[in-house]
Amino acid sequence: MRTDTTSTFDGAPGDETMAPRGGSALQPVAAGLLAAIVGFASAFTVVLQGLTAAGATPVQAASGLLAVCIGQGLLAILLSWRSRLPISIAWSTPGAALLIATGVPAGGFPAAVGAFLAAAALVVAAGLWRPFGRLVTAIPTPLAGAMLAGVLLDLCLAPARAVGAMPMLALPVLLVWALAWRFARLYAVPAAVVTALALIGLTAAVPPGAFAHLWPEPVFVAPAFSTGAIIGIAVPLFIVTMASQNVPGLAVLNANGYRPPVGPLFVATGAASALTALFGGHAVNLSAITAALCASAEAHPDPARRWPAAVVAGTAYLVIGLFAGFAAAFIAASPPLLIQAVAGLALLGSLGGALSTALAREEERLPAVVTFVTTVSGLSLFGIGAAFWGLVAGGAMMALDRLRG
């Protein structure tokens, strides 16, 4: 599978004469590190709880967390390196939440692992079915921008929330960011990241015994297949992963001007999910929220030079996976809101760009607003998240408008 021959970003891909000037090699490194830190810190507890709820022992749950970290890290490095596009990979947070709600299937965790494999096979099938790929890539640009803005808004509110909740920690980060933005704009976000990490290092108390599980302990789980687990876990896991992760992930790439081939991406994530399932991992997929860190101008002004951010993020996930026990203990002891605040600062520009794209054309403004507010609402129906329903609602409004014409 070669993605580098067909992947593009809008507007003269590879044309250095048209590329924006400026930028720093530090930008994609900082963006990638931030994407990995935020992605891990914001949802690793959900993954552990989801696997435990599906019947995993503590050792098996830790192995599953390790497996998805390694799987998404290697896949992000491979896809981004070959395509020269910032392809960010993450675990399925909605899928983990689904496992919490579903509980232990008949047959225990081996049956859940069998369902993970079945869901991975469905993702591969979706990648091989071209009509579905064309349907996913046909998302109108205003709706993609509106959905992206809706996805980013909550995280972009984190700096203000952090100031209210922990002013002694958040205000120094914001002050450093603002001063750097004024005097050395390219280094504003890296400066905020360094400041936040320093504050966490000074204030976080790593629990005793965190180093006891420093090295990874992968545990093979022999799958068992049952009709109940496939219907009750595999099918819903496939739906929420596609609707709440892969579709928004593609929309993030599209909103930033990238047009990767959809089929190979789904095949690759499905195959990676199958491998991680054998060690307790539930699913890996395209990243949604943190993808904007690697795909937007914050990673580099030149779109052709943003792909190293996804490689750095993937490399960071490998490190986090290898030291999952220590990393989990350290980040769990740190204020999550502070990490989210730094991410919010990094995504303010992306939020502005997404809103500009969504509202650029007056005749498409109302459908875009419907997409935005539905996405922001947090609506969840049938286990499918608000980002998908935002696209459905905005698309329905756009279709009604065209029928009128």
Summary of the structure (lengths in Angstrom):
residues: 405
radius of gyration: 20.4
end to end distance: 42.5
largest distance: 67.2
contacts: 1577
relative contact order: 0.22
helix: 73%
strand: 3%
